[in-house]
Amino acid sequence: MPEGTDFGFVALREPEGRIHIVELGNETRKIKGLGVLNPKSLLGGMEIGQSVHIGSKELVVIPLRLPELVLGMKRRAQTISAKDAGLFITKLGIGGADTVLEAGLGSAGLALHLARVLGSAGRLISVETREEHAEVGMENLHRARIAWGEDFPEHHLLIGDVCEQVGLAAEEFGGFDAIILDLPEQSPAIEAAAPHLNIGGRLACYCPVSSQLEAAWESCESAGLVVEWAGELMAREWGRATRGGMRPVNGPFGHTAFLLVAQKIQ
Ligand SMILES: C[S@@+](CC[C@H](N)C(=O)[O-])C[C@H]1O[C@@H](n2cnc3c(N)ncnc32)[C@H](O)[C@@H]1O
């Protein structure tokens, strides 16, 4: 990872953890949450760990690792967070020289996690119907590519419906070791994608509501895949209590989505 701020982006951390990702352009402009400033003249050449005052805020320059890229990412569509991305990565066994296809790219919440674990040996193909979503996702991936240097997979964006694109992608890149679908309509995509999974490869679905989970399960079985696991992950954050001790923090105990993992065994 590049050191210091002699690269395209810098991450600034507020004391309570909010992250601002600033492009080091040499023009004075308004930056959301920070005000009007010239990033290059204010931040260029600063070292990791140095503090900087912007308005009333004291911020620290920190490296753009995966959590900072996610915390400071541009958002448009709803994103898959670390909790669910982590399960997908481990249950699908993603890493090394795998070829992975995901749809849709959206804001690249999942793609950032996939890119990190694939590294330079892997290949990631992202499919997205909506150009305006892809633009946001590609900007987030661009930041990661700059921050991680060589340690970034070969990445291809295909604009269009995954039902049509997955066959074309398979012709160009061969079969897939893993396919992850985060779409409102999973069933046609499962039917189209399953033939292009490598034997032993796995397909996963991100299903915000239980009717999608049930439909995904049925579609995987109809497509000849073996459903290995379905369920949801619950995360409960703890913090320091004001009178001492540790306890779950107040706040929503939220649902993200039901997840399903299916394998192609023949
Ligand atoms: C919830 S978002 C994906 C978020 C993304 N996984 C992330 O973590 O940031 C769903 C995306 O799928 C796209 N989409 C919907 N149907 C699609 C299809 N059939 N093929 C490809 N992309 C599709 C939408 O435009 C939208 O951007």
The ligand as an ORCA input file, in Angstrom:
! r2SCAN-3c Opt
* xyz 0 1
  C     -28.841     -3.558     -4.232
  S     -27.940     -3.078     -5.613
  C     -26.417     -3.944     -5.530
  C     -25.523     -3.443     -4.440
  C     -24.142     -4.025     -4.456
  N     -24.156     -5.473     -4.324
  C     -23.321     -3.392     -3.348
  O     -22.939     -4.113     -2.415
  O     -23.072     -2.183     -3.425
  C     -28.712     -3.954     -6.915
  C     -28.175     -3.539     -8.268
  O     -28.519     -4.500     -9.230
  C     -28.800     -3.838    -10.439
  N     -29.610     -4.780    -11.213
  C     -30.934     -5.051    -11.066
  N     -31.311     -6.038    -11.914
  C     -30.194     -6.396    -12.609
  C     -29.933     -7.362    -13.631
  N     -30.897     -8.169    -14.081
  N     -28.672     -7.471    -14.110
  C     -27.683     -6.674    -13.628
  N     -27.871     -5.738    -12.664
  C     -29.110     -5.593    -12.164
  C     -29.499     -2.556    -10.003
  O     -29.420     -1.566    -10.989
  C     -28.736     -2.196     -8.739
  O     -27.675     -1.316     -8.990
*
